[in-house]
């Protein structure tokens, strides 16, 4: 295939998704920095706010992070006083992750950052919902090994 016949970068779905992902995380950066969070810490707070006390494996699956990425993230957040990891009382092999009162308190300002970014998105609610559904479907299809 000659360079003239090759698909253009701007026509690639993978590049459009990469650029959109970077733009989204960058849009959150200043808002989250004001409250002392990174984007991964922000989504961790959101996940635990939905269901506090998740096991580490379940939290990693929910955030789509492997253990080598999740463990240092949780260790930093634990050091910030936002969460704690505890051994499950019924199964010592299981480590659960719980928000502290400071973590619960930080979730409010974090959600305000989410509202501020949402105001910048120039999509209708239906368009945003369709985009989210398609992105989720794409993620699931690419994660499926079959």
The 8 nearest C-alpha neighbors of each residue, nearest first, counted from 0:
[[1, 4, 5, 2, 3, 6, 7, 8],
 [0, 2, 4, 3, 5, 6, 7, 8],
 [1, 3, 5, 4, 0, 6, 7, 8],
 [2, 4, 1, 5, 0, 6, 7, 8],
 [5, 3, 1, 2, 0, 6, 7, 8],
 [6, 4, 2, 3, 7, 1, 0, 8],
 [7, 5, 4, 8, 10, 11, 3, 9],
 [6, 8, 10, 9, 5, 11, 4, 3],
 [7, 9, 10, 11, 6, 14, 15, 12],
 [8, 10, 7, 11, 14, 15, 12, 6],
 [9, 11, 7, 8, 12, 6, 15, 14],
 [12, 10, 14, 13, 8, 9, 15, 7],
 [11, 13, 15, 14, 16, 10, 9, 17],
 [12, 14, 16, 11, 15, 17, 18, 10],
 [13, 15, 17, 11, 16, 12, 18, 8],
 [14, 16, 12, 18, 17, 13, 19, 11],
 [17, 15, 19, 13, 14, 18, 20, 12],
 [16, 18, 14, 20, 19, 15, 13, 21],
 [19, 17, 21, 15, 20, 16, 14, 22],
 [20, 18, 16, 22, 21, 17, 23, 15],
 [19, 21, 23, 17, 18, 22, 16, 24],
 [20, 22, 18, 24, 23, 19, 25, 17],
 [23, 21, 25, 19, 20, 24, 26, 18],
 [22, 24, 26, 20, 25, 21, 19, 27],
 [23, 25, 21, 27, 26, 22, 20, 28],
 [24, 26, 28, 22, 27, 23, 21, 29],
 [27, 25, 23, 24, 28, 22, 116, 29],
 [26, 28, 24, 25, 30, 29, 31, 116],
 [27, 29, 25, 31, 30, 26, 32, 24],
 [30, 28, 32, 31, 27, 33, 26, 25],
 [31, 29, 112, 27, 33, 32, 28, 34],
 [30, 32, 36, 28, 34, 33, 29, 27],
 [33, 31, 35, 29, 34, 36, 30, 28],
 [34, 32, 31, 30, 35, 29, 36, 28],
 [35, 33, 31, 32, 36, 108, 30, 109],
 [34, 36, 32, 33, 31, 37, 30, 105],
 [37, 35, 31, 32, 34, 40, 41, 38],
 [36, 38, 40, 39, 41, 31, 32, 28],
 [37, 39, 41, 40, 42, 24, 36, 28],
 [40, 38, 42, 41, 37, 43, 72, 36],
 [41, 39, 43, 37, 38, 42, 36, 44],
 [42, 40, 38, 44, 39, 43, 37, 36],
 [43, 41, 45, 39, 44, 40, 46, 38],
 [42, 44, 40, 46, 41, 45, 39, 47],
 [43, 45, 47, 41, 42, 46, 48, 40],
 [46, 44, 42, 48, 43, 47, 49, 41],
 [47, 45, 43, 49, 48, 44, 42, 50],
 [48, 46, 51, 50, 44, 49, 45, 43],
 [47, 49, 45, 46, 50, 51, 44, 103],
 [50, 48, 46, 47, 45, 51, 44, 53],
 [51, 49, 47, 48, 46, 52, 53, 45],
 [50, 52, 47, 97, 53, 48, 98, 49],
 [51, 53, 97, 96, 95, 54, 50, 47],
 [54, 52, 95, 96, 51, 58, 57, 55],
 [53, 55, 95, 57, 56, 94, 58, 96],
 [54, 56, 58, 57, 94, 95, 59, 53],
 [57, 55, 59, 58, 54, 60, 66, 53],
 [56, 58, 60, 54, 59, 55, 61, 53],
 [59, 57, 61, 55, 60, 56, 53, 54],
 [60, 58, 64, 56, 62, 57, 61, 63],
 [59, 61, 63, 57, 58, 62, 56, 64],
 [60, 62, 58, 59, 63, 57, 46, 64],
 [61, 63, 59, 64, 60, 58, 43, 42],
 [64, 62, 60, 61, 59, 65, 58, 69],
 [65, 63, 59, 62, 69, 68, 60, 66],
 [64, 66, 68, 67, 59, 69, 63, 60],
 [65, 67, 69, 68, 70, 64, 59, 56],
 [66, 68, 65, 69, 70, 71, 64, 72],
 [69, 67, 66, 65, 70, 71, 64, 72],
 [68, 70, 66, 72, 71, 67, 64, 65],
 [69, 71, 73, 72, 66, 68, 67, 74],
 [72, 70, 74, 73, 69, 68, 75, 67],
 [73, 71, 69, 75, 70, 74, 76, 68],
 [72, 74, 76, 70, 75, 71, 77, 69],
 [73, 75, 71, 77, 72, 76, 70, 78],
 [76, 74, 78, 72, 77, 73, 71, 79],
 [77, 75, 79, 73, 78, 74, 81, 82],
 [76, 78, 82, 74, 80, 79, 75, 83],
 [77, 79, 75, 76, 80, 74, 81, 82],
 [80, 78, 76, 77, 81, 75, 82, 74],
 [79, 81, 77, 78, 82, 76, 101, 99],
 [82, 80, 102, 101, 99, 76, 79, 77],
 [83, 81, 98, 99, 77, 97, 80, 102],
 [82, 84, 97, 77, 96, 98, 85, 99],
 [83, 85, 96, 95, 94, 97, 82, 86],
 [86, 84, 95, 94, 87, 83, 96, 97],
 [85, 87, 94, 91, 93, 95, 88, 84],
 [86, 88, 90, 93, 91, 89, 94, 85],
 [87, 89, 90, 86, 91, 85, 93, 94],
 [90, 88, 87, 91, 93, 86, 92, 94],
 [91, 89, 87, 92, 93, 88, 86, 94],
 [90, 92, 93, 87, 86, 88, 89, 94],
 [93, 91, 90, 94, 86, 87, 89, 88],
 [92, 94, 91, 87, 90, 86, 95, 54],
 [95, 93, 86, 85, 54, 87, 55, 84],
 [96, 94, 54, 52, 85, 53, 84, 55],
 [95, 97, 84, 52, 53, 83, 54, 85],
 [98, 96, 52, 83, 51, 82, 84, 99],
 [99, 97, 82, 102, 81, 103, 83, 51],
 [98, 100, 82, 102, 101, 81, 103, 97],
 [99, 101, 103, 102, 104, 98, 81, 82],
 [102, 100, 104, 99, 81, 103, 105, 80],
 [103, 101, 81, 99, 105, 98, 104, 100],
 [102, 104, 100, 106, 101, 105, 98, 99],
 [103, 105, 101, 102, 106, 107, 100, 108],
 [106, 104, 102, 103, 107, 108, 101, 109],
 [105, 107, 109, 103, 104, 108, 110, 44],
 [108, 106, 110, 109, 105, 104, 111, 103],
 [109, 107, 111, 110, 106, 105, 112, 34],
 [110, 108, 106, 112, 111, 107, 105, 113],
 [109, 111, 113, 107, 112, 108, 106, 114],
 [110, 112, 108, 114, 113, 109, 115, 107],
 [113, 111, 115, 109, 110, 114, 30, 116],
 [112, 114, 110, 111, 116, 115, 117, 109],
 [115, 113, 117, 111, 112, 116, 118, 110],
 [116, 114, 112, 118, 113, 117, 111, 119],
 [115, 117, 113, 119, 118, 114, 112, 26],
 [116, 118, 114, 120, 119, 115, 113, 112],
 [117, 119, 116, 115, 120, 114, 121, 113],
 [120, 118, 116, 117, 121, 115, 26, 122],
 [121, 119, 117, 118, 122, 116, 127, 123],
 [120, 122, 119, 123, 118, 117, 127, 126],
 [123, 121, 126, 120, 127, 124, 125, 119],
 [122, 124, 126, 125, 127, 121, 128, 120],
 [123, 125, 127, 126, 128, 122, 129, 121],
 [126, 124, 128, 123, 127, 129, 122, 130],
 [127, 125, 123, 129, 128, 124, 122, 130],
 [128, 126, 130, 124, 125, 129, 122, 123],
 [127, 129, 125, 131, 126, 130, 124, 132],
 [130, 128, 126, 132, 131, 127, 133, 125],
 [129, 131, 127, 133, 128, 132, 134, 126],
 [132, 130, 128, 134, 129, 133, 135, 127],
 [131, 133, 129, 135, 130, 134, 136, 128],
 [134, 132, 136, 130, 135, 131, 137, 129],
 [135, 133, 137, 131, 136, 132, 130, 138],
 [136, 134, 138, 132, 133, 137, 131, 139],
 [135, 137, 133, 139, 134, 138, 140, 132],
 [136, 138, 134, 140, 135, 139, 133, 141],
 [139, 137, 135, 141, 136, 140, 142, 134],
 [138, 140, 142, 136, 141, 137, 143, 135],
 [141, 139, 137, 143, 138, 142, 136, 144],
 [140, 142, 138, 143, 139, 137, 144, 136],
 [141, 143, 139, 140, 138, 144, 137, 145],
 [144, 142, 140, 141, 145, 139, 138, 137],
 [145, 143, 142, 141, 140, 139, 138, 137],
 [144, 143, 142, 140, 141, 139, 138, 137]]
